[in-house]
Amino acid sequence: MQEFIYLKKENILRYPRLDTVLMVEDFIKKYDGELKKRKLWESLPKKMMYQTFCVIIDYLSNSNKVSIDAEGKVGWIYYPESVKKYLKRSELDWK
């Protein structure tokens, strides 16, 4: 289990703005599962401190929007519309 060290309040120097979090979300969705964490940070359209980026990744991971696979690649896993579609299917219902 990955430890989330950046979400501890005393360690955070700078909290990310909402537009920055949304920019990172959109970038992860676009390059879903292709880039590792550091390469993702280096490729962002807007530069930011690495610690701020780590706070965003920790937040997205804790809120079950992204996951990091065994190779260290970051993937988008939050698809609420797909879940709603599958929950409506009676053959997929559990008892």
C-alpha positions in Angstrom: 0.0 0.0 0.0 1.4 3.4 -1.0 1.8 5.9 1.8 0.4 9.3 1.3 2.9 11.6 3.0 1.9 14.8 1.2 -1.6 15.0 2.6 -0.4 15.6 6.1 -1.2 19.2 6.9 2.1 20.1 8.4 4.0 19.0 5.3 2.1 21.1 2.8 3.8 24.3 1.8 1.3 25.3 -0.9 -2.2 24.0 -1.6 -3.1 23.7 -5.3 -5.8 25.8 -6.8 -8.9 24.2 -8.3 -7.9 25.1 -11.9 -4.5 23.4 -11.3 -6.2 20.2 -10.0 -8.6 20.2 -13.0 -5.7 20.7 -15.4 -3.9 17.7 -13.9 -7.1 15.6 -14.0 -7.6 16.4 -17.7 -3.9 15.7 -18.5 -4.1 12.3 -16.7 -7.4 11.5 -18.6 -5.6 12.3 -21.9 -2.6 10.2 -21.2 -4.3 7.5 -19.2 -1.9 4.8 -18.1 1.0 6.0 -20.4 3.2 8.1 -18.1 4.9 7.5 -14.8 4.4 10.1 -12.1 7.6 12.1 -12.7 7.2 12.1 -16.5 3.6 13.2 -16.1 4.8 16.1 -13.9 7.5 17.1 -16.4 5.0 17.0 -19.3 2.2 19.1 -17.8 1.3 22.2 -19.8 1.7 24.5 -16.8 4.7 24.2 -14.5 4.3 23.7 -10.8 6.3 22.6 -7.8 6.7 18.8 -7.5 5.3 18.9 -4.0 2.2 20.6 -5.2 1.9 17.9 -7.9 2.3 15.2 -5.3 -0.5 16.7 -3.2 -2.8 16.6 -6.2 -1.8 13.0 -7.0 -2.4 11.9 -3.4 -5.8 13.6 -3.4 -6.8 12.0 -6.6 -5.6 8.6 -5.4 -7.4 8.9 -2.1 -10.6 9.9 -3.8 -10.3 6.9 -6.1 -10.0 8.8 -9.3 -6.5 7.6 -10.3 -4.4 4.6 -9.6 -0.7 3.8 -10.0 0.1 0.4 -11.4 3.0 -1.9 -10.7 5.2 -0.1 -13.3 4.5 3.3 -11.7 2.2 4.6 -14.4 -0.7 6.8 -13.5 -4.2 5.9 -14.8 -7.6 7.4 -14.6 -10.1 5.0 -13.0 -13.1 7.3 -12.2 -15.9 6.6 -14.7 -19.2 7.2 -12.8 -21.3 7.1 -16.0 -20.0 3.6 -16.9 -20.8 2.4 -13.4 -24.3 3.7 -13.6 -24.8 1.9 -16.9 -23.5 -1.4 -15.5 -25.5 -1.2 -12.3 -28.7 -1.0 -14.4 -27.9 -4.4 -16.1 -29.9 -7.1 -14.3 -27.5 -9.9 -15.3 -24.7 -8.2 -13.4 -26.7 -7.8 -10.2 -25.4 -9.5 -7.1 -27.6 -11.0 -4.4 
